[in-house]
Amino acid sequence: KLIWEMIGLIGTRKGRLLSSYLFYSMAFMAYPAMWSYYAQGVLGWTPLKLALSMTVFCAFLMLANVWGIKVAVARFGTPRVIKGALAGNIVIALTLAGTPPDDIAFALFPIIALMSIADPLLLATYSETGGKSEQGLLQGQMASMRAISVILSPPLLGFILEASSNPNAVLYFPGAMFVIVGFSYTAALVFYAQTTRLT
């Protein structure tokens, strides 16, 4: 029933928000699911450096959710913050696609965490499309989008990383995974931008 209801939302503002969140979640999944393999296999990071990068990421993620959202929304408004965060994620993904030097890759992690404020803001925006009695349904729909991203994104990105980072590959391009991530963030931004024209 939930799936059919979501299919019925295609072309509506709710449908665009769901699509935006799906593509956002699929792109973001690259970090918890694939970052360790990319960092160690492509960038040559040690386990300690990888662990430190995740520590920094989590610290800034907490900062973003506790303080960053409030300040950013108060200053720029929710739509601009979401668009800015998605655009920032596109730039970061394409930078990582170029396999940057270690220091630059490490420095990007706090920024990635700060850009993650798009997640709760997309959830809040979708929540506002219904009344109090609909909140369970709305949250279920968004949770379904995240579940789909967890199912699809890791194997897809894992396949791309393995195929493109193999020295015997026809086209050796270990950053190809992040090109796909960049496209996914772009799709999220496009769908979100269209919500202002749909009701």
N, C-alpha and C positions, 0 to 999 in steps of 0.2 A: 504493500500500500504506500509506504514512504517513497519508494522508487517511482511509482506512477505519479504521485503528487509532485515530485521534483521534475519529472519529465513535462508535466503540465505547466511548469514555470518557465520553460524555454521561451525566450523572447521578452520576458518581463524583467522589471528591475530586480526582483528577487532572484530570477534565474541568472542574471548577469553577476550579481553579488556572489552567488554560489559558485559560478564558474571562476570568478576572480579568486575566490578563496581556494578552490581546488588547485588552480595553477600555482598560486602562491605556496600552498602546502607541498606540492610536488617539488617545487624548486628548493624550498627550505630544507626538505628532507635530505638533500645532498650532504649537509653538514653533519648531522648525527649518524647518518647511515654510511657515508662514503669518505668523510674527511680523513679518517685515520689511514685508510688505504692510499689515498692520494698523497697525504703528507709524508708518509714513510716510503711509499713506492716510487713517487715521482719527485718530490722535493728532497727526499733523503733525510727527513727529520728523525731524530732519535726519539725513543719512547718518552724520555723526560721532556723534551721540547714539545712533543705532541700533548702531553699531559698539562704542561704549563699553558699552552694555547687554549685548551678547554677550560682551564681554571679562569683565565682572563675573560674568556667568552661568557662563562656563567656569572662572573662578577658584574660585567657590564650589562648582561641581560637583566639581572636583578635591578641594577641602577635604572635601566631604561623603563622597566615596568613600575618601579616604585616612584620615580621622580621624573623621568624623561617624558612620559606620556602627558602628564599633567602640564608641564611647562610648554611642550610643543603644541598641544591642542589649544591651550589658552592664548598662545601667541599667533598661531597660524590657522587654527580651525582644523577639524577632523579631515575634511576632503584633501586639503593641501598636504597635511602630514602623511596621509596614506599614499598619495601620489608621489610625494618626495621620497618616502621610504622605499617604495617599489622602484622608482627610478634609480635610487642609490644602490639598490641590490643588483640592478642590471649592470651598472658600471663595475661593481665589485666582482660579479661573476665573470664578466669579460676580461677583467684584469687577471683573475686567477686562471682563466683559460690560456693566458700567455705565459704560464708558469713563471711568475715573478721571482725575484731574489728572496731569500729567506726572510730578511728583515721586513720587506714590504708585505709579504704574505702574512707574517705574524702580526704586523700592525693593522692589517685589515680586519682581524678577528673582533676587536672591540667595536669597530664600525658596523660589522655584520650584526652584532648583538643589539646595537642601538637601532638599526634599521628594522629589527624584528618587532618594533612597536606596531607595525602594520597588522600583525596577527590579531591582537585583542581589539584593535580599532575596527577591523573588518567584522569581527564577531559582534561588536557593539552596534555597528551600523546595520547589520542584518537583523539584530534583535529589535531594532526600532521599526522594522517594517510590519510588525504585528503587535497585537494587544497582549495584555497580561495572560489571557487564557491560551494564547498561542505559543508562549515561550518554550514550552517543552518540545513542541513540534519543530520550531525554528532551530533550537539547539541540537535536536536530533539530526536535522538536515545538514547542519554545518559539521557535526561530528561524523556524518557519513562521508562528507567530502574529505575530511582528514583521513578517515579509514581507507578510502580509495587511494589516496596519495601514498599511504604506508604500504599498500599492496603493490602499487604499480611502480613507484619511483625507485626504490632500492634495486630491484632486478634490472630495470632499464638502464639506470646510471651505472650499475655494476658491469653490465655487458659492454656499455660504451667505453668505460674506463679500461676494462681488460683488453678489449679489441684495439683501442687506440694507443695504449701504452706498451703494447708488445713490440719489442725491437724488430720483429720480423713482419710487422704489419705493413700492408700496402701503403698506407699513409700513417706515419708515426706522428701522432698529435695527442699527447697525454692530457692536454687541457680541453679536449673535445667535450668531455662531460659538462664542463662549466659553460660551454657555448649553449648546450641544451638547457642548462639552468637559466642562462640569460634569456633565452627565448621564452621559457616558461614564466619568468617574471614579467617579460614584456606582454605576454598574453594576459596576465593578471592585471597589469596596468591598463591595457586596452579595454578589458571588460569592465573594470571599475570606472574608467572615464566615461563609459557609455551609460552608466547608471543615472547620471544627472539628466539624461534625456528620456528616461523611461520611468513609468510609474507602475 
